[in-house]
């Protein structure tokens, strides 16, 4: 859903857990409270067009006037290569830019899927993976089973070693709920 007006009108998808749906609505309300345009279950908008990567929740800001003015100045020059001119034109056409994207994980996922989430968020200004903490650590078949959040943290640190710094963080549902309490969203 693009440009959500009322977060309470979001519909739950068939395979989505109650916890994931509640978090999606909460992130929508938080984004709206902070003054962002909010999209749900959409691909991010960029000068590349609509990408195949879909995020659970996206927060957008209007493109700042100073940036539009700078792009206008750049595009007025006659010494630009055609490819660069096209890039500037596409940036100038964007009404908003992506500020933050959220992936919500309410179940245990494989490490490969974790790294996919991290990769999809890694080039964004703020990429946030919100994880339902899960059951306490237990011994299972003579080995310790970790919280999914801890596994995400390890996957993120490995990804950073391989691909360099990024703006991805991993937090729990309760972290987002606490932020909402502090900002009087709930």
Secondary structure as GFF3:
##gff-version 3
##sequence-region A 1 186
A	DSSP	three_ten_helix	7	9	.	.	.	ID=ss1
A	DSSP	alpha_helix	18	33	.	.	.	ID=ss2
A	DSSP	beta_strand	37	43	.	.	.	ID=ss3
A	DSSP	beta_strand	54	62	.	.	.	ID=ss4
A	DSSP	alpha_helix	65	75	.	.	.	ID=ss5
A	DSSP	alpha_helix	82	93	.	.	.	ID=ss6
A	DSSP	beta_strand	96	105	.	.	.	ID=ss7
A	DSSP	alpha_helix	111	121	.	.	.	ID=ss8
A	DSSP	beta_strand	126	131	.	.	.	ID=ss9
A	DSSP	beta_strand	138	140	.	.	.	ID=ss10
A	DSSP	beta_strand	143	145	.	.	.	ID=ss11
A	DSSP	alpha_helix	148	163	.	.	.	ID=ss12
A	DSSP	beta_strand	168	172	.	.	.	ID=ss13
A	DSSP	alpha_helix	173	182	.	.	.	ID=ss14
###
